[in-house]
């Protein structure tokens, strides 16, 4: 097998894995954890909002909102923000639907 054929084979295999298998696997695992945690991301939304609205009980430390903001910044990062912007620029408004539609499953993956 020559170098060009090997490169072509590896490129096609890589494209197939990252286009179909990884996305299906992530979505499947997200659905599985959503089901196993009994829709935690929907069930606990009232508690999340209550904790965020709650003020600081002590002067020391950080508020619940500050902890939430730090946690989200660490999880989201600039790569995901720019990734969505690029997806919208390339794919149009449908990218927003895909992101919002799949994000509730990915929230459960972040929780686990």
QUIKAPE-V475703 format. One line per field, one symbol per residue. psi: psi as a letter, one per 40 degrees, with the letter a starting at -180 (. if undefined). burial: I if it has 24 or more other C-alpha atoms within 12 Angstrom, else O. A space follows every 10 residues. Layout:
psi=???
burial=???
This chain:
psi=hidddddddd dddddddddd dddddddddd ddddddeffd dddedddddd dddhahdidi aiiddddddd ddddddiddd dddddddddd eadddddddd dedddddddd d.
burial=OOOOOOOOOO OOOOOOOOOO OOOOOOIOOI IOIIOOOOOI IOOOOOOOOO OOOOOOOOOO OOOOOOOOOO OOOOOOOOOO OOOIOOOOOO OOOOOOOOOO OOIIIIIIIO OO
